Amino acid sequence: MTEPILVAIISGGLALLGTVITVIAGNRRTENNLRTHQAVTEERLNSLTEEVRKHNNFAIRMPVVEEQIKVINHRLKNLEQNEKE
């Protein structure tokens, strides 16, 4: 082999090695970013799920409160009528 061919092979091999290292490092960074974003998304989802559960509990209890208010208003109206009589 002549010297220029040997230099070209070595240069090409080092360029290929540099490219492979760069791609591997980029993939690692991308994976780390994805993990971070996934963790943030999961935390936000958990927070929203908790808020929805609180709202649902409120939505279940509200009709009960409304019915109790109707009963209280009816009893108050009866007491007012009894007082007038």
Backbone bond lengths (Angstrom), bond angles and torsions (degrees), N, CA, C in turn:
res aa  C-N    CA-C-N  psi(-1)  N-CA   C-N-CA  omega(-1)  CA-C   N-CA-C  phi
1 M - - - 1.463 - - 1.527 108.04 -
2 T 1.282 111.19 144.86 1.450 115.34 177.96 1.506 109.63 -89.78
3 E 1.274 114.82 161.15 1.465 121.48 -176.17 1.532 112.43 -60.30
4 P 1.311 122.89 -42.88 1.473 121.75 179.44 1.528 112.85 -62.41
5 I 1.326 116.83 -36.26 1.460 119.25 178.91 1.517 109.76 -67.88
6 L 1.312 117.77 -42.16 1.455 122.55 178.81 1.529 110.70 -62.83
7 V 1.293 117.37 -42.17 1.476 121.43 178.11 1.525 109.72 -64.98
8 A 1.312 118.51 -39.66 1.468 122.06 179.82 1.522 110.28 -66.25
9 I 1.333 117.39 -40.61 1.465 120.74 179.19 1.524 110.33 -65.69
10 I 1.322 116.98 -45.39 1.468 120.90 179.32 1.531 110.10 -63.26
11 S 1.317 117.57 -44.49 1.468 121.49 179.41 1.521 111.13 -62.35
12 G 1.323 115.76 -43.76 1.468 119.99 178.86 1.520 111.31 -64.05
13 G 1.337 116.44 -42.11 1.462 120.38 178.57 1.522 111.89 -63.24
14 L 1.320 117.36 -43.19 1.468 120.71 178.40 1.530 111.17 -66.75
15 A 1.328 117.39 -38.36 1.463 120.33 177.39 1.527 110.02 -64.14
16 L 1.338 116.61 -41.87 1.461 120.89 177.55 1.523 110.62 -63.32
17 L 1.326 117.24 -43.64 1.459 121.42 178.30 1.536 110.69 -61.30
18 G 1.311 116.76 -43.68 1.470 120.57 177.80 1.517 111.96 -61.40
19 T 1.319 116.83 -40.96 1.459 121.52 178.99 1.524 111.09 -64.96
20 V 1.341 116.49 -43.40 1.464 120.58 179.64 1.522 109.99 -63.11
21 I 1.313 117.67 -44.84 1.474 121.28 179.56 1.529 110.27 -62.04
22 T 1.320 117.45 -42.03 1.460 121.40 179.90 1.529 110.82 -64.05
23 V 1.312 117.35 -42.46 1.466 121.33 179.93 1.528 110.31 -65.54
24 I 1.322 117.36 -43.81 1.471 120.65 179.27 1.527 110.57 -62.23
25 A 1.326 117.54 -44.38 1.474 120.79 179.25 1.526 110.59 -63.83
26 G 1.327 117.19 -40.60 1.467 120.56 178.27 1.515 111.64 -63.95
27 N 1.316 117.10 -40.14 1.465 120.72 177.79 1.521 111.46 -63.67
28 R 1.310 116.84 -41.04 1.469 120.01 178.49 1.522 111.39 -62.37
29 R 1.327 115.90 -43.91 1.472 119.00 178.07 1.516 111.45 -62.79
30 T 1.325 115.35 -42.05 1.467 119.50 178.83 1.520 111.13 -62.78
31 E 1.325 117.23 -43.08 1.462 120.81 178.46 1.525 111.16 -63.12
32 N 1.325 116.98 -41.65 1.475 120.16 177.69 1.527 111.26 -63.18
33 N 1.319 116.33 -41.58 1.469 119.76 177.87 1.522 110.90 -63.54
34 L 1.331 116.27 -41.25 1.464 119.73 179.13 1.523 111.20 -64.32
35 R 1.334 116.97 -40.83 1.468 119.67 178.11 1.521 110.87 -62.69
36 T 1.330 115.83 -43.12 1.459 120.14 179.49 1.520 110.98 -62.26
37 H 1.313 116.56 -47.52 1.473 120.48 -179.95 1.526 111.18 -64.69
38 Q 1.327 116.40 -37.28 1.463 119.83 178.31 1.517 110.50 -64.58
39 A 1.338 116.76 -41.27 1.469 120.26 179.08 1.527 110.74 -64.15
40 V 1.321 117.21 -41.85 1.464 120.87 178.18 1.524 110.16 -64.25
41 T 1.322 116.55 -43.38 1.467 120.45 179.52 1.521 110.89 -62.36
42 E 1.328 116.88 -43.39 1.467 120.15 178.93 1.526 111.20 -63.15
43 E 1.331 117.08 -40.06 1.474 120.11 179.33 1.521 110.46 -65.15
44 R 1.325 116.84 -42.55 1.468 120.09 177.93 1.528 110.99 -63.97
45 L 1.320 116.17 -40.92 1.455 120.55 178.66 1.525 110.76 -63.21
46 N 1.330 116.73 -42.69 1.468 120.18 177.34 1.522 111.21 -62.18
47 S 1.333 116.28 -40.72 1.465 120.43 178.75 1.529 110.85 -63.72
48 L 1.319 116.55 -45.35 1.468 120.51 178.95 1.524 111.18 -64.84
49 T 1.328 116.59 -37.99 1.462 120.27 178.26 1.522 110.10 -61.52
50 E 1.328 116.85 -42.19 1.471 120.93 178.70 1.532 110.70 -63.98
51 E 1.333 116.74 -41.14 1.464 119.60 178.46 1.531 111.12 -64.57
52 V 1.326 116.96 -39.79 1.458 120.49 178.74 1.524 110.19 -64.36
53 R 1.323 116.76 -40.80 1.469 119.97 178.51 1.529 110.78 -62.45
54 K 1.329 116.35 -41.88 1.464 119.46 177.81 1.525 110.35 -62.58
55 H 1.326 115.83 -43.63 1.460 120.31 -180.00 1.531 110.69 -63.53
56 N 1.327 116.29 -42.69 1.461 119.56 179.56 1.523 111.03 -62.58
57 N 1.312 116.69 -40.16 1.458 120.41 177.68 1.529 109.93 -62.53
58 F 1.327 116.02 -41.48 1.455 120.76 176.97 1.529 110.43 -63.13
59 A 1.324 115.91 -42.77 1.470 120.48 -178.90 1.528 111.31 -65.48
60 I 1.322 117.08 -30.97 1.463 120.40 177.84 1.522 110.38 -74.22
61 R 1.325 116.49 -39.97 1.469 120.58 -176.07 1.519 112.91 -77.86
62 M 1.324 118.49 -26.81 1.465 121.48 -174.67 1.529 113.05 -61.17
63 P 1.319 121.77 -44.90 1.469 119.82 177.76 1.538 112.37 -60.04
64 V 1.322 116.14 -34.37 1.468 119.49 177.23 1.524 109.88 -63.75
65 V 1.316 116.10 -44.33 1.466 120.35 178.79 1.525 110.43 -63.58
66 E 1.326 116.63 -41.97 1.467 119.57 179.16 1.528 110.75 -61.19
67 E 1.305 117.05 -41.68 1.472 120.27 178.52 1.525 110.66 -64.47
68 Q 1.315 116.40 -40.53 1.465 119.62 177.81 1.525 111.22 -63.78
69 I 1.318 116.80 -37.94 1.470 120.32 178.14 1.530 110.03 -64.84
70 K 1.334 116.57 -40.75 1.467 119.34 177.63 1.528 110.54 -60.48
71 V 1.328 116.52 -43.60 1.466 120.27 179.73 1.525 110.19 -64.20
72 I 1.308 116.65 -43.39 1.474 120.62 179.64 1.521 110.66 -62.45
73 N 1.331 116.54 -44.40 1.464 120.11 178.71 1.529 111.37 -61.94
74 H 1.324 116.07 -40.50 1.461 120.28 178.93 1.535 110.06 -64.12
75 R 1.313 117.14 -44.45 1.466 120.78 179.83 1.529 110.69 -65.17
76 L 1.332 115.76 -39.49 1.464 119.92 178.29 1.530 110.45 -64.05
77 K 1.315 116.43 -42.07 1.463 120.68 178.35 1.534 110.34 -61.58
78 N 1.352 116.60 -42.26 1.458 120.14 177.14 1.528 112.34 -63.25
79 L 1.309 116.03 -40.25 1.480 119.55 178.66 1.529 110.75 -65.37
80 E 1.325 116.80 -40.31 1.455 120.42 178.79 1.538 110.51 -64.59
81 Q 1.318 116.94 -40.97 1.458 120.56 178.53 1.536 110.56 -65.44
82 N 1.318 116.61 -41.37 1.462 120.26 178.42 1.521 111.14 -64.06
83 E 1.300 117.38 -35.83 1.466 120.95 179.97 1.531 110.62 -69.01
84 K 1.339 116.59 -36.77 1.470 119.28 179.64 1.508 111.42 -68.62
85 E 1.309 116.77 -29.50 1.457 120.03 -176.61 1.464 110.69 -80.01
